[in-house]
Amino acid sequence: MIEYEMQRLLQKAKENEQIRQRLLQTKSAPDPLKAFCDEARDMGFEIYLGELFAYGMTMNDAKLRATNGGGSFEIEGWNDLYENLLEELQ
């Protein structure tokens, strides 16, 4: 569900400069992910902070399990849905 909503939001933001700017401005908020989710829901997209975190955790856990014997390195720098969306909008 979260992937679908993020794709829909990305498409709308690419088509509408005002939406694009609203989402990009969340980067400078004190709590960027919360601001992003609040903006998304305000625009009618069902994107919740808990789901965004859970999806990121699940994806990163899967990456670690995919290594031979399990990864023992930090996942710092691995992108998440929020970062990927903003990157595509810049």
C-alpha positions in Angstrom: 0.0 0.0 0.0 2.7 2.5 0.9 4.6 1.9 -2.3 1.5 2.5 -4.3 0.6 5.7 -2.5 4.2 7.0 -2.9 4.1 6.2 -6.6 0.8 8.1 -6.9 2.2 11.0 -5.0 5.4 11.1 -7.1 3.3 11.2 -10.3 1.1 14.0 -9.0 4.2 16.0 -7.9 5.8 15.6 -11.3 2.7 17.0 -12.9 2.1 19.8 -10.4 4.8 22.3 -9.4 2.9 23.4 -6.3 2.7 19.9 -4.9 6.4 19.3 -5.9 7.4 22.4 -3.9 5.3 21.5 -0.9 7.1 18.1 -0.7 10.6 19.5 -1.2 10.0 22.0 1.6 9.6 19.1 4.0 13.3 18.6 3.9 13.9 21.8 6.0 11.2 21.0 8.6 12.3 20.1 12.2 10.9 16.6 11.6 11.1 16.1 7.8 9.3 12.7 7.7 6.4 13.8 9.9 6.1 17.0 7.8 6.1 14.9 4.6 3.4 12.5 5.9 1.3 15.4 7.1 1.6 17.1 3.7 0.8 13.9 1.8 -2.3 13.2 3.9 -3.4 16.8 3.5 -3.3 16.2 -0.2 -5.4 13.0 0.1 -2.6 10.3 0.1 -2.7 7.7 2.8 0.9 7.9 3.8 1.6 7.4 7.5 4.9 7.8 9.4 4.7 4.3 11.0 4.2 2.7 7.6 7.1 4.6 6.1 9.4 3.5 8.9 8.2 -0.1 8.8 8.7 -0.3 5.1 12.2 1.1 5.4 13.1 -1.3 8.2 11.7 -4.3 6.2 13.6 -3.4 3.1 16.9 -2.8 5.0 16.5 -6.0 6.9 16.0 -7.9 3.6 19.2 -6.4 2.3 21.1 -7.6 5.3 19.7 -11.1 5.1 20.6 -11.2 1.4 24.3 -11.2 2.1 26.1 -14.5 2.6 25.9 -15.2 6.3 24.1 -12.0 7.1 25.5 -8.5 6.8 27.4 -7.1 9.7 27.9 -3.6 8.3 25.9 -0.5 9.1 23.1 0.5 6.7 23.9 4.2 6.9 23.4 5.8 3.6 21.0 3.3 2.2 18.1 5.2 0.6 14.5 5.0 1.7 11.2 5.8 0.1 11.2 9.4 1.3 14.8 10.1 0.1 14.1 8.4 -3.2 11.0 10.5 -3.9 12.7 13.8 -3.1 15.7 12.8 -5.2 13.4 12.2 -8.2 11.7 15.6 -7.7 14.9 17.6 -7.6 
